[in-house]
């Protein structure tokens, strides 16, 4: 997983942490969160994942929770700090003119990191978005595409994609969209400096995450846009 994508997943993880302290049995929320945390730590550092897994299992077994909660969050914050130190500031990726392949790889890596759902909003999205990027999507994910000018081409490509690859790809058309946004798992919001079809080909662009609180506002906003958009 690309470091910038992994960093954003850790930030979302911290923002969504459930109550882990105290005695008593855990529910599905705690177990699911610990599972996601363990998977991310393993993707970051397999050596750290060993002690993290011991702490997570001890938490689930209601053993020495105060100490193990400390281990859990210390390790996650360590991962965030090390990833931040290794990435340029501000965190994000800039692509100069002619760096179209670098942009292509970065966006494919983001698409590939999707665990459940993907929403792509781009008024100039064309069939290349389906051809070039959705093939990186793991099986079983749901996809919503909000397009405008080339929405009919996107619909045709999406229909052929699902016929061959399966999955769920819905396309809607809206004249109310102006930004270029990628929403991952209804918790991350990444903004693009240019439309996907032209990104970094002749002009510079960027791919950058928004903070968790703003991301949730964007998720809600584009849910409203989706509901108001026209099915095609």
C-alpha positions as CSV (number, residue, x, y, z in Angstrom):
1,X,0.0,0.0,0.0
2,X,1.3,3.5,-0.9
3,X,2.5,5.3,2.3
4,X,0.2,8.3,1.7
5,X,-2.8,6.0,1.4
6,X,-1.7,4.1,4.5
7,X,-1.3,7.3,6.5
8,X,-4.8,8.5,5.6
9,X,-6.2,5.1,6.7
10,X,-4.5,5.4,10.0
11,X,-5.9,8.9,10.5
12,X,-9.4,7.7,9.8
13,X,-8.8,4.8,12.2
14,X,-7.9,7.1,15.0
15,X,-10.8,9.4,14.3
16,X,-13.2,6.5,14.5
17,X,-11.8,4.7,17.6
18,X,-14.5,3.1,19.8
19,X,-14.4,2.9,23.6
20,X,-11.8,0.3,24.5
21,X,-11.2,1.0,28.2
22,X,-12.9,-0.5,31.2
23,X,-14.0,-4.1,31.9
24,X,-16.7,-6.1,30.3
25,X,-17.2,-7.8,26.9
26,X,-16.5,-6.0,23.6
27,X,-19.1,-5.7,20.9
28,X,-18.9,-5.9,17.1
29,X,-17.7,-2.3,16.9
30,X,-14.6,-2.9,19.0
31,X,-13.8,-6.2,17.3
32,X,-14.2,-4.7,13.8
33,X,-12.0,-1.7,14.8
34,X,-9.2,-3.9,16.3
35,X,-9.3,-6.0,13.1
36,X,-8.8,-3.0,10.9
37,X,-6.1,-1.7,13.1
38,X,-4.2,-5.0,13.1
39,X,-4.4,-5.2,9.3
40,X,-3.0,-1.6,8.9
41,X,-0.2,-2.2,11.4
42,X,0.7,-5.3,9.5
43,X,0.8,-3.4,6.2
44,X,3.0,-0.8,7.8
45,X,5.5,-2.9,9.8
46,X,5.3,-6.7,10.2
47,X,7.6,-6.7,13.2
48,X,5.4,-4.2,15.0
49,X,2.4,-6.3,14.1
50,X,3.5,-9.1,16.4
51,X,3.4,-7.2,19.6
52,X,0.3,-5.2,18.4
53,X,-1.5,-8.5,17.8
54,X,-0.7,-9.7,21.3
55,X,-2.1,-6.4,22.8
56,X,-5.2,-6.6,20.6
57,X,-5.9,-10.2,21.6
58,X,-5.4,-9.4,25.3
59,X,-7.9,-6.5,25.0
60,X,-10.4,-8.8,23.5
61,X,-9.8,-11.2,26.3
62,X,-10.3,-8.5,28.9
63,X,-6.8,-8.8,30.2
64,X,-4.9,-5.8,31.6
65,X,-6.8,-3.4,29.4
66,X,-5.2,-0.2,30.6
67,X,-1.7,-1.4,29.6
68,X,-2.8,-2.9,26.3
69,X,-4.9,0.1,25.3
70,X,-1.7,2.2,25.8
71,X,0.2,-0.2,23.5
72,X,-2.5,-0.1,20.8
73,X,-2.6,3.7,20.6
74,X,1.2,4.2,21.1
75,X,1.8,1.9,18.2
76,X,-0.7,3.6,15.9
77,X,0.6,7.1,16.7
78,X,4.1,5.8,16.1
79,X,3.1,4.6,12.7
80,X,1.4,7.9,11.9
81,X,4.5,9.9,13.0
82,X,6.9,7.8,11.0
83,X,4.8,7.9,7.9
84,X,4.4,11.7,8.2
85,X,8.2,12.1,8.6
86,X,8.8,10.0,5.5
87,X,6.3,12.1,3.4
88,X,6.7,15.6,2.1
89,X,4.8,18.4,3.9
90,X,2.0,19.2,3.5
91,X,1.0,15.6,3.0
92,X,-0.2,15.1,-0.5
93,X,1.2,14.4,-4.0
94,X,2.0,17.0,-6.6
95,X,2.5,16.0,-10.2
96,X,4.2,18.3,-12.7
97,X,3.4,18.6,-16.4
98,X,4.2,15.3,-18.2
99,X,4.0,13.2,-15.0
100,X,0.7,11.6,-16.2
101,X,2.0,8.0,-15.4
102,X,3.0,9.0,-11.9
103,X,-0.5,10.3,-11.4
104,X,-2.0,7.2,-12.9
105,X,-0.1,5.0,-10.5
106,X,-1.0,7.1,-7.5
107,X,-4.7,7.1,-8.2
108,X,-4.8,3.4,-9.0
109,X,-3.1,2.7,-5.6
110,X,-5.8,4.8,-3.9
111,X,-8.6,2.9,-5.8
112,X,-6.9,-0.4,-4.9
113,X,-7.0,0.5,-1.2
114,X,-10.8,0.5,-1.1
115,X,-12.3,-1.8,1.4
116,X,-16.0,-1.3,0.8
117,X,-17.1,1.5,-1.4
118,X,-15.7,4.1,-3.9
119,X,-17.3,7.3,-5.1
120,X,-15.6,9.3,-7.9
121,X,-16.9,12.8,-8.8
122,X,-15.5,14.5,-11.9
123,X,-17.5,16.7,-14.3
124,X,-15.1,15.7,-17.2
125,X,-14.8,12.0,-16.3
126,X,-14.7,9.9,-19.4
127,X,-14.6,6.1,-20.2
128,X,-10.8,6.0,-19.4
129,X,-11.6,6.3,-15.7
130,X,-13.4,3.0,-15.9
131,X,-10.8,1.4,-18.3
132,X,-7.7,2.6,-16.4
133,X,-8.7,2.7,-12.8
134,X,-11.5,0.4,-11.8
135,X,-9.5,-2.7,-12.9
136,X,-7.4,-2.0,-9.7
137,X,-10.5,-2.3,-7.5
138,X,-10.6,-5.5,-5.3
139,X,-13.7,-7.7,-5.9
140,X,-16.9,-7.1,-4.1
141,X,-16.6,-3.3,-3.8
142,X,-19.5,-0.9,-4.8
143,X,-18.7,2.0,-7.0
144,X,-20.6,5.2,-7.7
145,X,-19.5,7.5,-10.5
146,X,-20.9,11.0,-10.8
147,X,-20.0,12.5,-14.2
148,X,-21.3,15.3,-16.5
149,X,-20.0,16.0,-19.9
150,X,-19.1,12.4,-20.9
151,X,-21.5,10.7,-18.6
152,X,-23.0,8.5,-21.4
153,X,-19.5,7.2,-22.4
154,X,-18.9,6.4,-18.7
155,X,-22.2,4.5,-18.5
156,X,-21.3,2.4,-21.5
157,X,-17.8,1.6,-20.2
158,X,-19.2,0.8,-16.7
159,X,-21.8,-1.6,-18.1
160,X,-19.2,-3.5,-20.1
161,X,-16.9,-3.5,-17.1
162,X,-19.5,-5.1,-14.8
163,X,-20.5,-7.6,-17.5
164,X,-17.0,-8.9,-17.6
165,X,-15.7,-8.2,-14.1
166,X,-18.8,-8.3,-12.0
167,X,-19.4,-6.0,-9.0
168,X,-21.6,-3.0,-8.8
169,X,-20.8,0.2,-10.7
170,X,-23.5,2.9,-10.9
171,X,-23.3,6.0,-13.0
172,X,-25.3,9.2,-12.6
173,X,-25.2,12.5,-14.4
174,X,-25.2,15.9,-12.7
175,X,-24.7,19.5,-13.9
176,X,-24.1,20.6,-10.3
177,X,-20.6,19.2,-9.9
178,X,-17.4,21.3,-10.3
179,X,-14.8,19.7,-8.1
180,X,-12.9,16.5,-8.7
181,X,-13.2,14.2,-5.6
182,X,-12.5,10.6,-4.7
183,X,-14.4,9.2,-1.6
184,X,-13.0,6.0,-0.2
185,X,-15.1,3.8,2.2
186,X,-17.3,6.8,3.1
187,X,-14.6,8.0,5.4
188,X,-11.8,9.5,3.3
189,X,-12.0,12.4,0.9
190,X,-9.2,13.0,-1.7
191,X,-9.3,16.1,-3.9
192,X,-7.7,16.4,-7.3
193,X,-6.4,19.5,-8.9
194,X,-7.5,18.6,-12.4
195,X,-9.9,16.2,-14.1
196,X,-8.7,12.6,-14.2
197,X,-8.7,12.5,-18.0
198,X,-6.2,15.3,-18.3
199,X,-4.3,15.1,-15.0
200,X,-0.6,15.9,-15.2
201,X,-0.6,15.5,-19.0
202,X,0.1,19.2,-19.8
203,X,-0.6,21.1,-16.5
204,X,0.4,20.4,-12.9
205,X,-2.1,18.7,-10.6
206,X,-2.2,17.2,-7.1
207,X,-3.9,14.4,-5.2
208,X,-4.4,15.2,-1.5
209,X,-6.5,14.0,1.5
210,X,-8.8,16.3,3.5
211,X,-8.9,16.1,7.3
212,X,-11.3,13.5,8.8
213,X,-13.9,16.1,10.0
214,X,-14.0,17.8,6.6
215,X,-14.1,14.5,4.8
216,X,-17.3,13.4,6.6
217,X,-18.9,16.7,5.6
218,X,-17.9,16.0,2.0
219,X,-19.3,12.4,2.2
220,X,-22.7,13.8,3.3
221,X,-22.6,16.6,0.7
222,X,-21.9,14.2,-2.2
223,X,-24.5,11.7,-0.9
224,X,-27.0,14.5,-1.5
225,X,-25.5,15.2,-4.9
226,X,-25.8,11.6,-5.8
227,X,-29.5,11.4,-4.7
228,X,-30.2,14.5,-6.8
229,X,-28.3,13.3,-9.9
230,X,-30.0,11.7,-12.9
231,X,-29.7,8.0,-13.5
232,X,-28.6,7.2,-17.1
